[in-house]
Amino acid sequence: MYLNNCLNSSSPKNEWCTEPSMVRFQFVFNVFIVGLIIIFGFVGNFISILVLKKDWKRSSMNVLLCTLAVYDVLFLLLSSYYIVFARGIIIYFSHLLPELSKNFISLTWYLGNVTRYGRNWIAVSVALDRFIMVRNPFRAHQRNTSFRAQIVSASIAFATFVYNIPRFWDYAKAWDKRTCKWIIIMNPNLSNFHKYVYNIILQMLIMIYGPMILLIVFNSLLTISLVRAKNVRQSLMAKQNQARPSGQMETKMLIVVIGVFLFTELPSSILQAITTKNCFFYRILIPICDGLTILNSSINFVIYSMCGQRFRENLRKMFFKTNRDQDLLNRQKNFNTNVTIVSMKKQNNVDSKDDNFSFDNTEN
């Protein structure tokens, strides 16, 4: 979409945006840099889903984080087409493939908004889930169940699918007389309600700045609670200071996840509120901010591996089984076998006694 603003802008200072060096920068950044991030994100998120699903029923947080990873996979899948292919390959080879990306642009635009904003609200749900756990840990186990987390995830998915239906009519095809090509432009037949209320006011409040503000608030409260818990722990006896509670480790991990989420999402959210015809804005700033958004969907696996103790243990057991793990597994199997044999022997003894008793009664 941002390319059309460049083509439709007649300002002389924007002519340098069509130079081969700018097109080459866009091709290298979108295809190679963003493409590598997407590949890494696919691998990391698939591994995260496998590891988190191992403890699916353990807590609601695992369900929400697993759902977040699914949203990230879908978002990366759409980004691989929309950014790597449509913005990178086709633009660089536009003389060979001028119309290949136009047919599915509306569908990818709709699904991209669904996955991105659904991911935002899942992140808010993760922060709220952890905040409830920290503030009231005794009742949290009754409220924050895996079943409720699944209901929340399904509700967010349904709401984002329904809310973004009007996105299908945001853009339309138009014939550019200067370039003699079909281009995608903002639909000129949209109503004022769609343009200003839906696309600007509701979009900013519900899908962009609303989730960001909530994430900032919850992340600040979680950080404060973690600092207080650290001070309390330091005031206890030395033996109790040696071990850090696993719940605080999970809180720290989520603070890092939300912090990275805000750092990578806020630039793009701010730029969406800016309207300009400056081609530098569309050629440089927006691709970089979109790259940060894609990085956000690809880096959670690294954060889980670095800060999540339980995640590392499950990851090691699943993919990196050591001799110690194999010995423990063999011991468990031997123990179960011995228990089975002992129970069978006891059952046989009981049966033999019953047979002897019935035989004696028959003789009498």
N, C-alpha and C positions, 0 to 999 in steps of 0.2 A: 504494500500500500504506500509506503513512504517513497518508493521510486516514482510513483505517479505525481507526487508533489514536486519532485525535481523536474519532471518532464513538463508539467504545466506551469512552472515558474518561468517567467520571462526576464527576471532580473539579470543584468550582465554579470554581477558578482557570483552568480550561481553557475556560470558556464564551465568553470573549472571542475565542477562536480562530475561532468560527463567525460573527463579526460581518462585515458586508459589506465593511468596510475590509480585513480580512485576506484575504477571498476576492478582492477587487479587486487587492491586492498580488500575490497568486499568479497571477492572470490576466495582469497587465501584465508581470511578471517572466518567466513561462514562455512567454508567447506572443510578446511584442515583443522583449524583450532576448535571451532564449535563441534565439528564432526568427531574429533577425538574425545572431547568431553562427553558427547552423547554416547559413544561406544563404552566409555568407562562407566557412565551412569547406568546403562543397560545391565552391565555385568554386576555392578555393585548393588543395584536395587533388586535384581533377581536373587542374589545371595541373601540380601536382607530379608526378603520375603520368606525364603526357606528357613532361615534361622529364627525369625520372629514367629513364624507359624508353629514352630516346635513348642513354644510356650503360649499358644493361642488362648487357652482357657485359664492361664495363670493370672492374668490381670487385664483390665480394660486398656491399659496403655499399650500393650503388645498388639491388641486388635487395631487401635488407632494408628500406631506406627506402621503396621503392616498395610493398612489402607492408604496411608500417606505414600508408602513405597509403590503401591499399585497406581496411584494417581501420577507419581513421578514417571513411572514407566510409560503410561499413556501420553503424558505431556512430552516426553522425549521422543516418542514415536511420531507424534504429530510435528514436533519441531524438526525432526530429521527430514520431513518432506517440506515443511513451510519455510525453513531457514536454509538448510543445507542444499536442498534441491531447487526450490522456487527462487530463493534470494541469491543463491550462489551459482549453481551450475547453469541454470537456464539464463540468468542475466549475463553470465560470461559467454555462453554459447547461444545468445539470443538469435544469431543469424542462422543457426541450425535448428533450434527448437523454440520457435517463437510463441507457440500457442499451447504447449504441453501442460503447463501448470494452471491454466485458466479454468478448466472444467471443475476441479475439486476445491477451488480456493474458498468458496462459501462454506462448504462442509468442514474443511480444516479450520477455518476461522471460528465456526460455531463450536466444534469439539475442542479447539484450543482454549476458548474461553471457559468451557465447562470444566476441563481438567485443571486449568490454572486457578480459577476462583474456587473450585471445589477443594483443591489442595490448600488454599489459604484458610478456608474454614475448618478443614481437618486439623491444620496446625493450631488454630484457636482452640479446637476441642482437646487436643493433646495438652496444651497449656492449662486449660480449665480443669481437666482431669487431674493433672498433677497438683494444681493449686488446692483442689478439694482434698486430695490425699495429704497434703502438708498441713492444712489448717485443721482438719478433723480426721486424723488417721483411724480413729476407732469406728466411726460410722462410714468411712470411705469404702471399706471392703464390702459393705452392704449396698452402697449406692453405685460405686464404680465397678460394675460387673461387666464381664465380657459380652453378655447378651445386650445390655444397654449400649455398650460401645458399638455393637453391630447395628443396632437401631439408629443410633446417631449417624453412623457412616452412611446407611441407606437413605436416611432423611436428607442429608447434605447432597448426596448424589441426585436424588429426585428433584430437590429444590433448584440445584444449578442447571439441570437439564431443562426444567420448565422455564426458569427465569431467562435463559439465554436463547430461547426459541426465536425472538425477534432478530437475532444476529444474522439469520439467513437473509434478511432484506437490507443489511447495512450497506452492501456494495453492489455495484452493477457494472456491466460491460459498456464501454464507450469507444468509439472510433477516434483515434488521435490523428488529425489531419496532418500534423507536422511530421510525425514519425511513420504515418501510414500503417499503424498497428492497432490491434485491439488492446485496450488497457483496462485496469480495474480502478474505478473511482467510487467516491462516496455517492450513494444513491441520491440523485437530486429530487426524487419524488417522496422522500421521507417527510412525515408530518413534523410539525414543531414539537409536539409532545415526544416523539421518538428521538428527535435530534437533541433537545435540550434537557428534557426531564429524564428520559430513559438512558440516553447515551452519556449524559454528563452528570446530572445530580444523583440519580439512583446508582449509577455505575461507581461514582466516587465514594458515596456513602456506604453502600452495601457490599460491594465487591473489592474495593481497593483500600480506602483509608479506614473504613470501619474495622476490618480484620487487623490492619497494621496497628491501629491505636490500641485495640484489645491485646494484641501480642506484646506491645511495649509495656502496658500496665501489668499484665500477668508475669512477664519476664522480670520486671522490677520487683514485684512482690515475691517471686520465687527467689530472686537473688538476696533480698533482705532476709527472708526466712532461712536461707542457707548460711548467711553470715551469722545470724543469731544462733543457729544450731552449732556452728563452729565454735563460737564463744562459750556456749554452754559445755561443749565437749572438752574444751581446753581447761575449764574450771573443775573437771572431775579428776579422779585419781589417775595416776600415770598408766596403770594397767588398762584402764578403760579407754585411754587415749590412743592406744596402739591400733585399735581396729575402728575403721570408719563404717558406720551403718550403711547397708546396701541401698536403703531408700534415699539417703543423701547423695550417693553416687549417681543414682538414676536422676535425681533432681538436677545435679550438676550437668549431666549429659544433656538433659532437655533444655537447660539454660543456654548451653552452647549451640544446640540445634536451632532454637528460636533466635538467638543472636545472629547466627549466620543467615538464617532466613530473612531477618529484617535488613541486614547489611546488603544482601543481594537483591532484595525486592524493592526497597525504598527508592533507589535511583530510577528504576523503570516506572514506578508509581508516580513519581514527581514529573517525569517527562511526559506522561500521558495527559497531564493537565496543561501542557504547553502547546500552543498552536503557532506555527511559524512556517514560512516558505524558504527558510534558509536551508540549502541542500546539505551543508555540513552537519546540520542537526540530524538529518535523515540518513546520511551516508556513514557517519562516524558514531555519534552518540547513541542512537537507538540500537545499532548492531551490538555495541559494547554492553549496553544495559540488558539487551536480550541474552547476550552471552552470560552475564552474571545470573540471570534468571535460570538459564539452563544449568549453570554450575550449581545453583541451589538444589536442583533436582538430582544432581549427580554425586554430591559430596556427603550425603547423610551416612552412607556406609562407612566412610572414613571416620566420621564423628562417633558412630556407634562402636567401631573397633577400638578407638582410642580412649573413649570415656565410659563405655558400657562394659562393666565387669561380667555381668551375666551373659551379655551378647558375645563377648570373647570366649567364654567357657563353652557356650553352645556351638560357636563357630569352630572351635578347636575340636570338640567332640564329633562334629559332623564331617569336617573335611581334613583334619589333621590328627588322626588317631595315633597315639604313641603306644609304646610297649606297656607303659603303666596302665593306660586305658584298656588295653587288650587283656592284661592280667586281671584287672578289676572285673572286666566282663566275663572272663573265664571263671573267676571265683564265684561270681553271681550265678552263673549257669551251674557250676558244681554244687553250690549251696541249694539251688532250687531242685537239682536232681536228687541230692541227698534227702531233702525234705520230702520229696515225692516217694522215694524208696521207703523211708521210715513210716510214712503214713500208710503205704500199701502193706507193710509188714504188720502194723498195728491192726489194720482192717482184717488181714488174714488170720491173725491170732484171735480176734473177736469172733470171726466166722467159725473157726475151728472149735472154739469153746461152745458156741451155740450148737454146733453139730453134735459134740460130745454130750451136751446136756439133753438134747432131744433123744439121742440114742439110749442114754441111761433111763429116761422116762419110759421109753418103749419096752425095755427089758423088764422093768418093774410092773 
